[in-house]
Amino acid sequence: MKKIKIRFGTIIITEKTKRLITKLLDETRISQGKLTKKFEEKFAQTLGVKEAVAVSSGTDAITLALAVLYDYGAKRGNEVIVPALSFVSTGAAILHAGFKPVFVDIKRETLNIDTSKIEEAITENTIAILPVHLMGKAAEMDTILEIAQKYNLKVIEDTAEGYGTLYKGKPAGTFGDMGTFSTYIAHMITTGEGGIVITNNEEYANILRSLRAHGRACNCKVCVLSTASNYCPKRFRYESDVRFLFERVGFSSKMNELEAAIGLGSLELYEEILQKRLKNFWYLHNALKEFKDYFYLPKEEKYERIGPHAFPIILKENVKFSRDEMMQFLEEKGIETRTLFSSMPTQCPAFKFMGYKLGDFPEAEYVGNNGLHIGIHQDLKKEDLDYVVDIIREFLMMHGG
């Protein structure tokens, strides 16, 4: 069988985008400006929300969304409830914001936080719940919002992998107080590197704009000092130069114009990319049913549409091989793979200082040991997906399948 290279992700940069980038370089206009604002507006329109604030990464999107809560009485060391299983940045962002992550186990069949365990994790120091729509699987938002309302908590959704995910017909990321997204290259809407926060609260959006610019007192949607005019009529209306007046402890987390240009091109193709990925997801899903005795495959619940970020596979208990052996074989055959992350508090050394121990989160730990995911991006064709299935079949035959 001829070896085929199956990349995990890809990016489409159109000729129109290339011309726009060339224009930016020729005019030496690179810092955040009008294109970033346009990207934010179109992103918000795509998700059906009022505000979107672009930042430099998906991690920063979570960090800044949480940091907004300081304006509403939050204190350093307050607690944020989060699923144990996620990419490391989810937990790290809580710490970056100055809060304490309180981890809750997941449901293996949904990959999302076990909502039956949330209330027992709430204390007088809890300020927010941070659900994750992992692998495009929708978290149980009705229950999460009910709990949040009962205990007066904020809800911030980590929707990095939730592009195209619907919960009861509504896009993931639009249920809580804020929704955060990554625009990294592997995602459906990409800027190469970057992130974005969405909200229907104008005040939150203004605070986010301040936070991404070191906590600057000015909350204009576009800083004219970064545009061709280079003159701000409001700059000296205050007791101090507003450009250097900082009212919050902020961050350096702005998206630049080159990234925004790529993002605008990506938004134009979003629906096409989504449909191609959905087609690839369900083609692979149907083909891999042949191996149901070996793997747990994703199941679409009646209340959701799975967002086609990637294809997750979890090994069943009775298999005679390890996840790492399978990943190594796929990689040798040209198929890029990723683990299905880990239980952050018990399998990620960075969180060892928090004092959790193996066995505290059995479902997250099982997935951390036995889960992997592979790409289903828009450039993959039927023959590529058939190759993936054939290679998995070959591997299983080597192990008694």
PyMOL commands that set and color helices and strands:
alter all, ss='L'
color gray80, all
select helices_A, chain A and resi 15-27+34-47+58-72+88-96+115-117+119-121+134-136+141-151+202-212+224-226+242-244+257-268+270-291+323-332+344-347+349-354+362-370+382-398
alter helices_A, ss='H'
color red, helices_A
select strands_A, chain A and resi 51-55+79-83+85-86+100-104+126-129+154-158+166-167+170-171+178-182+195-199+295-296+304-305+311-315+337-339+342-343+371-374
alter strands_A, ss='S'
color yellow, strands_A
deselect
rebuild
show_as cartoon
